Amino acid sequence: MKRLLTAAVLGLALLGSAQAAIDTYEFASEAERERYRNLVEELRCPKCQNQNIADSDAPIAMDLRAQIFRMLEEGQSNEQIIDFLVSRYGDFVLYKPPLTARTLLLWYGPGGLLLGGFVLLGVILLRRRGKQNAEASGLSADERQRLAALLSQPPANNQPPVDKKD
């Protein structure tokens, strides 16, 4: 019983430490609050990789939220804030990286792989169909010509062939 009680208390203690800290920032207007919200939702956390800054509990995400708030208070535009974060962390912080020579593979790689897969599938199917046609006849070109000539000739007499039974 003591073990169960100890485990329950320990579990509750660990659960309490897992609660995320809530940022409380005072904005001058609702428009600034909306700008802040849009920025933190469209930028990716450098540590969490697939979470935006708004949803991440990582310390770096908290620092970035504070940095974005400070830059908004200074009157910087969204482009300036994004440029600052990109210069510091690279294009990785953007969910939609710009189309540049460095990101061509990122943008067109999946489509190229898909197209290559369809081409490969088509080639495999055409080869398989060609082999089946060649194996089905089992005849050389000369033999196929002779067979076609024999099949095109009318029967010698107009009577159907008779089966001979032993």
ROTI-831586 format. One line per field, with one value per residue (C-alpha): residue number from 1; residue in one letter; z, x, y. Coordinates in nm, 3 decimals, decimal comma, always signed. Layout:
// residues N
i: [NUM ...]
aa: [A ...]
c3: [Z ...]
c1: [X ...]
c2: [Y ...]
END
This chain:
// residues 166
i: [1 2 3 4 5 6 7 8 9 10 11 12 13 14 15 16 17 18 19 20 21 22 23 24 25 26 27 28 29 30 31 32 33 34 35 36 37 38 39 40 41 42 43 44 45 46 47 48 49 50 51 52 53 54 55 56 57 58 59 60 61 62 63 64 65 66 67 68 69 70 71 72 73 74 75 76 77 78 79 80 81 82 83 84 85 86 87 88 89 90 91 92 93 94 95 96 97 98 99 100 101 102 103 104 105 106 107 108 109 110 111 112 113 114 115 116 117 118 119 120 121 122 123 124 125 126 127 128 129 130 131 132 133 134 135 136 137 138 139 140 141 142 143 144 145 146 147 148 149 150 151 152 153 154 155 156 157 158 159 160 161 162 163 164 165 166]
aa: [M K R L L T A A V L G L A L L G S A Q A A I D T Y E F A S E A E R E R Y R N L V E E L R C P K C Q N Q N I A D S D A P I A M D L R A Q I F R M L E E G Q S N E Q I I D F L V S R Y G D F V L Y K P P L T A R T L L L W Y G P G G L L L G G F V L L G V I L L R R R G K Q N A E A S G L S A D E R Q R L A A L L S Q P P A N N Q P P V D K K D]
c3: [+0,000 +0,084 -0,254 -0,435 -0,239 -0,297 -0,671 -0,690 -0,509 -0,728 -1,042 -0,942 -0,861 -1,202 -1,373 -1,209 -1,340 -1,693 -1,709 -1,971 -1,872 -2,008 -2,155 -2,033 -2,245 -2,240 -2,588 -2,678 -2,912 -3,033 -3,374 -3,210 -3,023 -3,355 -3,522 -3,236 -3,258 -3,636 -3,605 -3,333 -3,520 -3,855 -3,719 -3,634 -3,310 -3,381 -3,115 -3,154 -3,533 -3,620 -3,371 -3,407 -3,148 -3,002 -2,917 -2,805 -2,440 -2,517 -2,348 -2,684 -2,795 -2,479 -2,554 -2,913 -2,804 -2,567 -2,847 -3,087 -2,825 -2,764 -3,137 -3,176 -2,889 -3,070 -3,373 -3,611 -3,901 -3,950 -4,231 -4,008 -3,732 -3,973 -4,139 -3,798 -3,706 -4,047 -4,026 -3,682 -3,733 -4,111 -4,336 -4,102 -3,880 -4,172 -4,244 -4,603 -4,702 -5,005 -5,346 -5,396 -5,552 -5,210 -5,164 -5,514 -5,403 -5,106 -5,327 -5,633 -5,495 -5,386 -5,721 -5,907 -5,705 -5,769 -6,143 -6,151 -5,977 -6,235 -6,522 -6,364 -6,314 -6,680 -6,804 -6,590 -6,712 -7,078 -7,051 -6,874 -7,142 -7,419 -7,258 -7,215 -7,583 -7,695 -7,463 -7,554 -7,920 -7,868 -8,242 -8,443 -8,699 -8,988 -8,808 -8,736 -9,108 -9,210 -8,951 -9,074 -9,433 -9,335 -9,138 -9,424 -9,672 -9,716 -9,626 -9,914 -9,887 -9,726 -9,487 -9,123 -9,004 -8,853 -8,530 -8,551 -8,244 -8,173]
c1: [+0,000 +0,287 +0,446 +0,125 +0,086 +0,451 +0,417 +0,102 +0,266 +0,577 +0,364 +0,169 +0,490 +0,636 +0,312 +0,317 +0,666 +0,558 +0,314 +0,413 +0,493 +0,241 +0,376 +0,199 +0,276 +0,092 +0,026 -0,062 -0,340 -0,524 -0,354 -0,011 -0,134 -0,253 +0,082 +0,265 +0,038 +0,085 +0,463 +0,502 +0,271 +0,450 +0,804 +0,948 +1,127 +1,496 +1,504 +1,166 +1,195 +0,830 +0,659 +0,606 +0,739 +0,392 +0,341 +0,693 +0,794 +1,167 +1,373 +1,489 +1,126 +1,052 +1,353 +1,240 +0,890 +1,041 +1,269 +0,977 +0,777 +1,072 +1,115 +0,744 +0,765 +1,056 +0,831 +1,005 +0,808 +0,726 +0,983 +1,257 +1,177 +1,171 +1,494 +1,662 +1,556 +1,654 +1,996 +2,044 +1,895 +1,878 +1,583 +1,498 +1,288 +1,051 +0,780 +0,776 +1,141 +1,200 +1,265 +1,641 +1,916 +1,980 +1,615 +1,533 +1,570 +1,342 +1,069 +1,092 +1,259 +0,939 +0,770 +1,080 +1,096 +0,727 +0,767 +1,077 +0,882 +0,603 +0,855 +1,029 +0,695 +0,603 +0,935 +0,897 +0,540 +0,636 +0,928 +0,709 +0,439 +0,699 +0,839 +0,489 +0,407 +0,734 +0,690 +0,323 +0,395 +0,716 +0,772 +1,041 +0,955 +0,978 +0,755 +0,498 +0,490 +0,439 +0,162 -0,013 +0,009 -0,136 -0,418 -0,510 -0,552 -0,905 -0,957 -0,905 -1,256 -1,551 -1,614 -1,519 -1,245 -1,358 -1,213 -1,090 -1,163 -0,972]
c2: [+0,000 +0,232 +0,167 +0,253 +0,575 +0,669 +0,599 +0,812 +1,106 +1,081 +1,065 +1,374 +1,559 +1,476 +1,570 +1,910 +1,984 +1,894 +2,184 +2,441 +2,795 +3,044 +3,364 +3,674 +3,975 +4,305 +4,442 +4,799 +4,690 +4,385 +4,425 +4,381 +4,075 +3,929 +4,010 +3,837 +3,534 +3,506 +3,533 +3,271 +3,034 +3,063 +3,020 +2,678 +2,599 +2,524 +2,252 +2,082 +2,060 +2,019 +2,246 +2,613 +2,855 +2,908 +2,539 +2,454 +2,434 +2,433 +2,703 +2,837 +2,876 +3,076 +3,297 +3,345 +3,441 +3,700 +3,823 +3,857 +4,045 +4,281 +4,344 +4,415 +4,665 +4,833 +4,878 +4,639 +4,496 +4,129 +4,109 +4,252 +4,005 +3,711 +3,826 +3,849 +3,494 +3,356 +3,522 +3,369 +3,019 +2,978 +2,893 +2,607 +2,837 +2,900 +2,648 +2,775 +2,830 +3,055 +2,904 +2,941 +2,733 +2,575 +2,473 +2,344 +1,985 +2,053 +2,198 +1,973 +1,659 +1,480 +1,546 +1,430 +1,109 +1,044 +1,106 +0,883 +0,607 +0,624 +0,614 +0,315 +0,140 +0,204 +0,065 -0,248 -0,306 -0,258 -0,502 -0,757 -0,724 -0,766 -1,081 -1,228 -1,169 -1,327 -1,626 -1,673 -1,730 -1,926 -1,903 -1,734 -1,467 -1,720 -1,967 -1,695 -1,604 -1,964 -2,002 -1,688 -1,815 -2,152 -1,995 -1,764 -2,053 -2,187 -2,552 -2,800 -2,935 -2,769 -3,056 -3,022 -3,255 -3,581 -3,711 -4,063 -4,264 -4,581]
END
